[in-house]
């Protein structure tokens, strides 16, 4: 996945420590998606993915930071969202990305489902925490 | 020695000029609040406060956290609470205390001894004003959490749509706390209204993620255990596509795009059940 580090400099930041922060982060992402002119279906998919990843970060990573920004690439515009936590990391990422697998009490579709909902998906995990970066493009 | 004589001077000044100071204090605070509080009420509040501060200073010095100030502190907390409820700002609330400084300044800051006394008294008032801000914020937090609770109750009505059919129009975010309220209300209404069908309408739910889906599924399973059929309606096109991409399966739970379709389906089922009943009797 391309590095969108420059975009993050101007990003909107939401600290996620409670479940109402997840709702806030979702609102920020939705507003950006609307501003970026994403069609309604894409908006909904992106916001849902952000909701899944934000809640994962809260439940399994003990909270973290969500950064979201508008990005442009070869004439199309999209929304970049980054989820960074300082949690224990995911021990077995291959298993965690499988449908229906969960270490908690959810449906086990959060990570794998979120990946299907967006155009670009990148996950880096280790003992220092987990970072998920996603991009959803306009058309 | 110096501290004692300061206290002494302060007590003397406060006691001797009580009515003048109180008058000025009420005028300054009243000016700040711009008539949103009656002078009589303000006079009573500040009068009580003035007397309790004076009594506390007389008894034992200028430490706002000391035991002698218990009464003054509880008066202040009460004042802050009522200000917070009436919609005054925290600045206006704290200014009610700070204004006493302005009143005392010309009377005390005439010589060195007086100035020192004034500074010590100012420190005491700073402590007390901080207390009002703290009490103010605590009250606001109480108000917010009670409103959140009210909202939770308000936003989850269960309505009777037809004989034997109840509807649950969901609006907003569906978290665990709300699901619990919805589920309890729905199950109770099913019993009370003797209904066989429940329609859960999610037109007003902007985001259906796995958590929302899981909560919906739990509610449906609970209703089924009570012998009621559940239909989920209000699935908009973008939500349908998102649910499919996420991989959520609603299994054999019937879903519909509109509440009207869901109601028609429920009524059809009820009619069919009634027909079966008649046949069974014959």
Interface residues (C-beta under 8 A of the other chain):
Chain A: X19 X23 X26 X30 X40 X41 X43 X44 X45 X47 X48 X51 X52 X55 X99 X106 X107 X109 X110 X112 X113 X114 X116 X117
Chain B: X173 X175 X206 X207 X208 X209 X210 X211 X213 X214 X237 X238 X239 X241 X242 X245 X246 X247 X248
